[in-house]
Amino acid sequence: MLIHSPQPWIEVNRTDDRHFEGNLENWRAMEEAVKAGKVRAIGVSNFLQEDVANIVDNGTIKPAVNQIEVHIDKVPMDLMNYCKSLGIQIEAYSPLAHGRLLKDPKINEYANKYNVSPAQLMLAFDLQLGCIVLPKSDNIAEMKENLHIDFRINDEDMEKLIKLKERDQNVAV
């Protein structure tokens, strides 16, 4: 069970109000569901570092996961490292960047180097960052392809891919 956003969706990235009390109230209700045996794990989605800290500092159960957008074009490394330091798993939603990078020449160059599809390269990238990946497809061939990530991007290429774009290090949404 996840809290989908620390802010009402209409306010995301438009206000400084982080709704700490409301999130904590929701979190405590989710903790009760765990204690009652109704759910096994609880987590958050789209939470920034200060949102995660609010839950960790004031709750009794640490989030199992923070589900955030992570892909080659968006690597919030500071947030990811913070969550990892607390033992919170990162789940990458939209690891294929909503499909917009699948035809990017630089991504294709790296995919060709490893003899894989751009999608496979992007999924391997997130997996090597330690993320759980959550790709979306309704195409059976693509789903099968997504299961075959049997290669490793070398460290030098990972560093180059991480640095491809300017990145805001603490943006989750």
Secondary structure, 3 states (H helix, E strand, C coil): CEECCCCCHHHCCCCCCCCHHHHHHHHHHHHHHHHCCCCCCCEEECCCHHHHHHHHHHCCCCCCEEEEECECCECCHHHHHHHHHCCCEEEEECCCHHHCCCCCHHHHHHHHHHCCCHHHHHHHHHHHCCCEEECCCCCHHHHHHHHCCCCCCCHHHHHHHHCCCCCCCCCCC
